[in-house]
Amino acid sequence: MSNADKINSRRIFGIISHPDAGKTTLTEKLLLHGGAIREAGTVKARRNAKFATSDWMEIEKQRGISVTSSVMQFEYKGKVISIMDTPGHNDFGEDTYRILTSVDSAVMVIDGAKGIEAQTRKLFAVCSMRGIPVFTFINKLDRETKDAFELVEELENVLGLPSVPVTWPIGSGMNFQGVYDLLKNEVILYKAGKPSETIELSDEGVFGPELEDIIAGYNLSTLRDEIELIQGAGNEFDMDAISHGKLSPVFFGSALADFGVTAFLEHFLDMSPAPGPRKTTEGYVNPTDEEFSGFIFKIQANMNPAHRDRLAFFRICSGTFHRGMTVTLSRTGKQMKIAQATELMANARENVETAIAGDIIGIYDTGNYQIGDTLTTSKQPLFFEPLPTFPPELFCLVTPKNTMKAKHFQKGVDQLAQEGAIQVYRNEYNEVVIGAVGQLQFEVFEYRLKNEYNSDIRMDYLDFSVARWVATDDLEAVKRTLDSRSMLVYDHFQRPIILFANQFTLNYYMERHQDIRLLEALDVNSTLG
């Protein structure tokens, strides 16, 4: 098989949803079908039951939620698939945003009973902004759900995303009998607790005699009416629009019951894009280019607590990786030897000798890398599209309870800051101030410092809710403008940030000091000037 064929067999996608829509359960079932695991776990596992593979962190198992992104790779019918299971909780939206910069498509999971929820809208906006193709899986059809047409209309009315059904439900809840695959012209029958059965239909489709006495009369009558409406007034299947994120194929099923998942997976692999050109600051890099290149989109400390290791998640954009190769870190111009890399299955690893464009690998990090870094064999500096960072809205002053363990505390703070999971600042007195989007981030931060770095901490909440980077050549002059409703801190890159009590305080400050330039978002690794 040629290198181009191998690249075309790669699929990298992220799974996005509102919490509890079934995203992690769907991930588990996809892994099960791919032979990557032997038994699917559940997120809300009972005592002694198997936990979800993608929820590898101990606090995720305790809470029954995903609070960190996982990367899982497996093979299915000749395709090499990398799944990004992102945190559904909106407190971890920035981690999800970075994950979405590394994928080629996204799967949006929607709870059939609740429809499109707040976090789904935010994550879809990220996909839309980047032109990422979105595939929709409407979940929990074995429970009572909204009307299927109402759910499809929500995609267009709420998200502005036209859609085209690929599978269509036959009833829901107690009356759920399966789905009709419009492209394959077959019905997949749902039988609770039993293997599904597939019925191939004639050219007449659902209007033929094959479903008589198999589908309940009221369900069959409704199905025929709905398919007639779809065929007469629905959007046409347009592969070009799908590949540009302008049209979303829609699938129905139940991840928990493992129904409709296989049909979704097979269609998805046919429709989803292989790795394509990646935008750089100078143009584009093609996956078939000979020069090796890629970028780090995530850093995770202590995936193996026994070894206190750090792993940089690296998306290969072009060329071929060989273990032991020497690359250039574009940010510093320094040459680095990648002595060891791994394939990823949540927190499980397997050493990698070679990898190509479209693969995600884990690179062991001793503190050299930062989120957004580019590694390349090119002699010219190369930078991919920068990953943005956003100011948080909650702030805490953090100190170690035991000053004798200050080194443990400092190491934990530094490493968690480099992960980007929480924003870490220092004030003028070198005290640690942490910033978060939501309260849960503080709780995870405290939990990880205690369990991974053996450091108990004291957290004192600060009365600030708005932060802005300040671009200035005269920081001393800026300091003189501050009062009790504002505070100057420095981020991980020593860039100054002003914390304000609230939006009113910020507006008042901006009116009084129009010569001071404040920035709401920055590219990772950018400088102020």
C-alpha positions in Angstrom: 0.0 0.0 0.0 1.4 3.4 -1.0 1.9 6.2 1.6 -1.0 8.2 0.0 -3.3 5.2 0.4 -2.3 4.8 4.0 -3.0 8.4 4.7 -6.4 8.1 3.0 -7.3 5.3 5.4 -6.8 7.6 8.4 -9.8 9.2 10.2 -9.5 11.6 13.1 -12.7 12.9 14.7 -13.8 14.4 17.9 -17.0 13.5 19.7 -18.9 16.6 21.1 -22.1 16.9 23.1 -23.8 18.4 26.1 -23.1 16.4 29.3 -25.1 13.2 29.7 -26.1 13.0 26.0 -24.2 9.7 25.6 -20.9 10.8 24.1 -18.6 8.6 26.1 -21.0 5.7 25.8 -21.0 6.0 22.0 -17.2 6.2 22.1 -17.1 2.9 24.1 -19.3 1.1 21.6 -17.2 2.3 18.7 -14.1 0.9 20.4 -16.0 -2.3 21.0 -16.9 -2.7 17.4 -13.3 -1.9 16.4 -12.0 -4.7 18.6 -10.1 -2.2 20.8 -11.8 -3.3 23.9 -13.6 -6.6 24.8 -16.3 -5.2 27.0 -17.8 -1.7 26.9 -17.8 0.2 30.2 -20.4 2.7 31.3 -19.6 6.2 32.6 -21.9 5.9 35.6 -20.6 2.5 36.5 -21.8 0.5 39.5 -19.4 -0.6 42.2 -17.0 -3.2 40.9 -18.4 -2.7 37.4 -16.1 -1.8 34.4 -15.6 2.0 33.9 -15.5 3.7 30.6 -12.1 3.2 28.9 -12.0 6.9 27.8 -12.6 8.1 31.4 -9.2 7.0 32.7 -8.7 9.6 35.5 -9.8 8.5 38.9 -11.9 11.6 39.5 -13.8 10.8 36.3 -14.7 7.4 37.6 -15.9 8.8 40.9 -18.0 11.6 39.3 -19.2 9.7 36.2 -18.2 12.6 33.9 -15.4 13.3 31.4 -13.1 16.1 32.7 -10.2 15.5 30.3 -9.9 14.7 26.7 -8.9 11.2 25.7 -7.4 9.9 22.5 -8.1 6.3 21.3 -6.9 4.7 18.2 -8.2 1.5 16.5 -8.7 -0.2 13.2 -12.0 -1.0 11.5 -12.5 -2.4 8.0 -9.2 -1.1 6.6 -9.5 2.3 8.3 -7.2 3.6 11.1 -9.5 5.6 13.4 -8.5 8.1 16.1 -11.3 9.2 18.4 -11.1 12.3 20.6 -13.5 11.9 23.5 -13.8 15.5 24.7 -15.0 16.8 28.1 -18.7 17.4 27.8 -18.7 19.7 30.9 -18.6 23.3 29.9 -16.0 24.1 32.6 -13.5 22.3 30.3 -14.5 24.0 27.1 -11.0 25.3 26.3 -9.6 21.7 26.4 -12.3 20.7 23.9 -11.6 23.7 21.7 -7.9 22.7 21.4 -8.9 19.1 20.7 -11.1 20.3 17.8 -8.1 22.0 16.2 -6.6 18.6 15.6 -9.5 16.7 14.1 -10.7 16.4 10.5 -14.4 15.9 11.4 -16.7 15.9 14.4 -19.5 13.7 15.6 -22.3 15.6 17.5 -24.2 13.5 19.9 -27.7 14.8 20.8 -30.1 13.4 23.5 -33.3 12.6 21.6 -35.4 13.6 24.6 -33.7 17.0 25.2 -32.6 18.1 21.8 -29.8 20.6 21.3 -28.5 21.9 24.6 -26.3 24.8 25.6 -22.9 23.2 25.5 -23.7 21.6 22.1 -24.3 25.0 20.6 -20.9 26.3 21.9 -19.0 23.3 20.5 -20.8 23.4 17.2 -19.8 27.1 16.9 -16.2 26.0 17.1 -16.6 23.4 14.4 -18.5 25.9 12.2 -15.8 28.5 12.6 -13.2 26.0 11.4 -15.3 24.5 8.6 -15.2 21.0 10.3 -17.6 18.5 8.8 -20.2 17.6 11.5 -22.0 14.2 11.6 -25.1 14.0 13.9 -26.0 11.0 16.1 -29.4 11.4 17.8 -29.2 9.1 20.8 -31.5 7.3 23.3 -34.2 6.3 20.8 -35.0 3.4 23.1 -36.5 6.0 25.4 -39.3 8.5 24.8 -37.9 11.3 22.6 -39.0 14.4 20.7 -40.5 14.0 17.3 -37.8 13.1 14.8 -38.7 16.0 12.5 -38.6 18.4 15.4 -35.1 17.2 16.3 -33.9 17.6 12.7 -35.4 21.0 12.4 -33.6 22.1 15.6 -30.3 21.5 13.8 -31.2 24.2 11.2 -33.2 26.5 13.5 -30.9 26.5 16.5 -27.5 25.8 14.9 -28.1 27.0 11.4 -27.0 23.6 10.1 -29.0 22.0 7.3 -29.1 18.2 7.6 -29.9 15.1 5.6 -31.2 11.9 7.3 -29.2 8.8 6.6 -31.0 6.6 9.0 -34.6 7.3 10.2 -36.3 6.0 13.4 -39.2 3.7 13.4 -41.0 4.8 16.6 -39.3 5.6 19.9 -39.3 4.5 23.5 -41.6 1.5 24.2 -42.7 1.6 20.5 -39.1 1.8 19.1 -38.7 -0.9 16.4 -35.6 0.1 14.5 -34.3 2.4 11.9 -34.6 2.7 8.1 -31.3 3.2 6.3 -32.2 5.5 3.4 -28.9 5.0 1.5 -28.7 1.3 1.8 -32.5 0.9 1.5 -32.7 -1.6 4.4 -34.4 -1.7 7.8 -32.5 -2.7 10.9 -34.9 -4.1 13.5 -34.4 -3.3 17.2 -35.1 -6.1 19.6 -34.2 -5.2 23.3 -31.4 -7.4 24.6 -31.1 -9.4 21.3 -29.0 -9.0 18.2 -30.5 -6.7 15.6 -31.9 -8.1 12.3 -31.5 -6.5 8.9 -34.2 -6.6 6.2 -33.2 -5.6 2.7 -36.0 -3.9 0.8 -37.1 -3.9 -2.8 -37.0 -0.9 -5.1 -40.3 0.2 -3.5 -38.4 0.8 -0.2 -40.6 1.1 2.8 -43.7 1.2 0.6 -43.1 -2.4 -0.5 -44.6 -5.5 1.2 -41.5 -6.6 3.0 -42.3 -4.8 6.3 -46.0 -5.9 6.5 -46.6 -8.0 9.6 -43.0 -7.2 10.8 -43.5 -3.5 11.7 -46.5 -2.5 13.8 -49.2 -1.0 11.6 -49.1 2.5 13.3 -45.3 2.6 13.1 -45.3 1.5 9.4 -47.9 4.0 8.4 -46.0 6.8 10.2 -42.7 5.7 8.7 -44.1 5.7 5.2 -45.6 9.2 5.7 -42.3 10.5 7.0 -40.1 9.0 4.3 -42.5 10.4 1.7 -42.1 13.9 3.2 -38.3 13.5 3.4 -38.1 12.4 -0.2 -40.4 15.2 -1.4 -39.2 18.1 0.8 -36.0 17.1 2.5 -32.4 18.3 1.7 -30.7 16.4 -1.1 -27.7 14.3 -0.1 -24.7 16.4 -1.2 -21.3 15.0 -0.4 -19.5 18.2 -1.3 -21.7 20.2 1.2 -21.0 17.5 3.8 -17.2 17.7 3.4 -17.3 21.5 3.8 -19.4 21.4 7.0 -22.5 22.9 5.3 -24.7 19.8 5.6 -24.9 17.3 8.4 -25.7 13.6 7.8 -28.1 12.5 10.7 -28.3 9.1 12.3 -30.6 7.7 14.9 -30.0 5.0 17.5 -29.1 4.1 21.1 -25.5 4.0 22.2 -26.3 2.3 25.5 -28.2 -0.5 23.7 -25.6 -0.6 21.0 -28.2 -0.1 18.3 -27.6 2.0 15.1 -23.9 2.3 16.1 -22.6 0.0 13.4 -24.7 1.6 10.6 -23.4 5.0 11.8 -19.8 3.9 11.9 -19.8 2.4 8.4 -21.5 5.3 6.8 -19.3 7.7 8.7 -16.1 6.0 7.5 -17.3 6.3 3.9 -18.3 10.0 4.2 -15.8 11.5 6.6 -12.7 13.2 5.2 -9.2 11.7 5.3 -6.4 14.0 6.5 -6.1 17.1 4.2 -4.0 20.2 4.0 -3.4 22.1 7.2 -3.1 25.8 7.3 0.1 27.4 8.4 1.1 31.1 8.9 2.7 30.9 5.5 0.3 28.8 3.5 -0.6 25.1 3.7 1.1 21.8 4.5 -0.1 18.7 2.6 -0.2 15.3 4.2 1.8 13.8 1.4 4.6 16.3 1.7 7.9 14.6 2.5 9.0 16.9 5.3 7.8 15.7 8.7 5.6 18.2 10.6 2.9 18.4 13.2 1.7 20.3 16.3 1.1 19.6 20.0 -2.5 20.2 20.9 -2.5 18.8 24.5 -0.2 18.0 27.3 -1.2 15.6 30.1 0.8 15.0 33.2 0.7 11.8 35.3 -1.2 9.6 32.9 0.8 6.9 34.7 1.0 8.3 38.3 3.6 5.6 39.2 6.1 7.2 36.8 5.1 10.9 37.1 5.4 11.3 33.4 4.2 13.9 30.9 2.9 13.2 27.5 2.5 15.6 24.6 -0.4 14.8 22.2 1.0 15.3 18.7 -1.0 15.5 15.5 1.2 14.5 12.5 0.3 16.7 9.5 2.9 15.6 6.9 5.8 13.2 6.4 6.7 10.1 8.4 7.6 9.7 12.0 10.5 7.4 12.8 11.5 6.6 16.4 14.7 8.3 17.2 14.4 11.0 14.6 15.6 14.5 15.1 13.2 17.4 14.6 13.2 21.2 15.2 11.0 22.9 17.7 9.9 25.9 15.7 9.3 28.1 18.7 12.9 28.0 19.9 14.8 26.7 16.8 16.2 24.0 19.1 16.7 20.5 17.7 15.1 17.6 19.6 15.5 13.9 19.4 12.2 11.9 19.7 13.6 8.8 21.4 10.2 7.3 22.2 6.6 7.8 21.2 3.4 5.9 21.9 0.0 5.1 20.4 -2.8 6.0 22.7 -5.8 4.2 24.2 -6.9 6.6 26.9 -4.1 6.1 29.4 -2.8 2.8 27.9 0.3 3.0 25.6 2.1 1.0 23.0 5.4 2.0 21.6 5.4 3.4 18.0 8.3 2.8 15.6 6.7 4.7 12.6 3.6 6.9 12.1 2.3 9.0 9.2 0.1 12.0 8.5 -3.3 11.5 10.1 -1.9 9.7 13.2 -2.0 11.0 16.7 1.1 10.0 18.8 2.1 10.7 22.4 5.6 12.1 22.8 7.3 11.9 26.2 7.9 15.4 27.5 10.5 16.5 30.1 9.3 20.1 30.1 10.4 21.2 26.6 7.0 21.5 25.0 4.1 23.8 25.2 0.6 23.6 23.8 0.6 24.9 20.2 4.3 23.9 19.5 5.3 22.8 16.0 7.8 20.1 15.4 9.3 19.7 11.9 12.2 18.4 9.9 11.9 21.4 7.6 14.9 23.8 7.6 12.5 26.7 7.5 10.5 27.7 10.6 7.0 26.3 10.4 4.0 27.4 12.5 0.5 26.0 12.2 -2.6 28.0 12.9 -2.3 29.2 16.5 -4.4 27.8 19.3 -6.3 30.5 21.1 -6.4 30.9 24.9 -9.2 32.7 26.7 -9.3 34.5 30.1 -11.1 32.7 32.9 -14.0 34.0 35.0 -13.2 32.6 38.5 -10.0 33.2 40.5 -8.4 31.7 43.6 -5.3 32.4 45.6 -3.7 29.0 46.3 -1.1 28.2 48.9 0.2 24.8 50.2 -1.0 23.8 53.7 2.3 22.3 54.5 5.2 24.6 53.6 7.6 21.7 53.9 6.0 20.3 50.7 6.4 23.5 48.8 8.5 21.7 46.1 5.7 19.2 45.5 3.2 22.1 45.3 5.4 24.1 42.9 6.0 21.1 40.6 2.3 20.3 40.5 1.3 23.9 39.7 3.8 24.2 37.0 2.9 21.0 35.3 -0.8 21.5 35.4 -0.3 25.0 34.0 1.6 23.6 31.1 -1.3 21.2 30.4 -3.6 24.3 29.9 -6.3 22.6 31.9 -6.4 25.6 34.3 -4.8 29.1 34.0 -2.0 29.8 36.5 -0.9 33.3 37.3 1.5 34.9 39.8 0.9 38.2 41.5 3.6 40.8 42.4 4.5 38.8 45.5 5.0 35.6 43.5 1.9 34.1 45.0 0.0 31.6 42.9 -3.4 32.7 41.5 -5.4 30.2 39.5 -8.2 31.0 37.1 -11.0 28.8 35.8 -14.1 28.9 33.7 -16.1 26.9 36.2 -16.0 25.7 39.8 -15.4 22.1 38.7 -11.9 23.0 37.4 -10.9 24.2 40.8 -12.1 20.9 42.3 -10.2 18.8 39.8 -7.1 21.0 40.4 -7.3 20.5 44.1 -7.9 16.7 43.7 -5.0 16.3 41.3 -2.5 18.2 43.5 -3.4 16.1 46.4 -3.5 12.7 44.6 -0.7 13.2 42.0 1.7 15.5 43.8 0.9 14.8 47.5 0.2 18.5 48.2 -2.8 19.7 50.2 -3.7 23.2 49.4 -5.7 26.2 50.8 -7.9 28.0 48.3 -9.0 31.6 49.0 -11.5 32.9 46.4 -10.8 36.3 44.9 -13.5 38.8 44.1 -12.6 39.1 40.4 -14.6 37.9 37.4 -13.1 39.5 34.3 -9.5 39.3 33.0 -7.7 41.1 30.2 -4.2 40.9 28.9 -2.5 44.3 28.8 -0.2 45.3 25.9 2.1 48.0 27.2 5.7 49.2 27.0 5.4 51.0 30.4 4.1 48.5 33.0 4.9 50.8 35.9 2.5 53.4 34.5 -0.2 50.7 34.2 0.4 49.7 37.9 -0.4 53.3 38.9 -3.8 53.1 37.3 -5.0 50.1 39.5 -7.1 50.2 42.6 -8.8 47.7 45.0 -11.2 46.6 42.3 -8.3 45.4 40.1 -5.2 43.3 40.4 -2.1 42.8 38.2 -0.9 39.2 37.7 1.3 37.4 35.2 0.5 34.3 33.2 2.6 31.3 32.5 4.5 33.2 29.8 5.1 36.2 32.0 2.6 38.3 30.1 0.8 40.9 32.3 -3.0 40.5 32.9 -5.3 42.7 34.9 -8.1 41.1 36.9 -11.3 43.2 37.3 -14.1 42.9 39.8 -16.8 42.8 37.1 -17.7 44.0 33.6 -18.7 47.4 34.9 -15.3 47.9 36.6 -13.6 46.9 33.3 -15.8 49.3 31.3 -15.1 52.1 33.7 -11.3 51.4 33.5 -11.3 51.4 29.7 -13.2 54.7 29.6 -10.6 56.3 32.0 -7.5 54.8 30.3 -8.2 54.7 26.6 -4.5 54.7 25.9 -4.0 51.3 27.5 -4.7 48.4 25.1 -6.5 45.4 26.7 -6.9 42.0 24.9 -9.7 39.4 25.6 -8.0 36.5 23.8 -4.5 35.6 22.8 -2.8 33.0 20.7 -0.9 30.5 22.7 2.8 31.4 22.8 2.2 34.8 21.4 3.9 37.8 22.9 2.6 41.2 23.9 4.0 44.4 22.6 
